[in-house]
C-alpha cells in the first residue's frame, strides 16, 4: 500500500493556510480569498485553500482524504492536484457568478 503523499501534502497545505489565517491572523492570507466585488485572477485558484471555520475545513479535509486517496491511487500525484485545482476553480467561478 503506497502512501498518498500528494493528498497528504494537499491536506497539510490547507491546514497550514487555515492556521495562518485563523490562529496567527496573518493579514496577507485574506488576499487569497475570492473577493466578489473586485476579484484578482489568482483568487479563483487560491480560494480553494481558504476555509471560513473549523467545520468547513474539517469536512473538506475528510472528503479530500477519502476521494484524494482514491484519485491518487489511479491517477497519481498530478491527477489528485489537478482534480483539486479544477474543482476548486469551478467552485470559485460558480460562486462568483451566483453571488
C-alpha positions, 0 to 999 in steps of 0.5 A: 500500500503506497502512501498518498503523499500528494493528498497528504501534502494537499491536506497539510497545505490547507491546514497550514493556510487555515492556521495562518489565517485563523490562529496567527491572523496573518493579514496577507492570507485574506488576499487569497480569498475570492473577493466578489466585488473586485476579484484578482485572477489568482483568487479563483485558484487560491480560494480553494485553500481558504476555509471560513471555520473549523467545520468547513475545513474539517469536512473538506479535509475528510472528503479530500482524504477519502476521494484524494486517496482514491484519485491518487491511487489511479491517477497519481500525484498530478491527477489528485492536484489537478482534480483539486485545482479544477474543482476548486476553480469551478467552485470559485467561478460558480460562486462568483457568478451566483453571488 
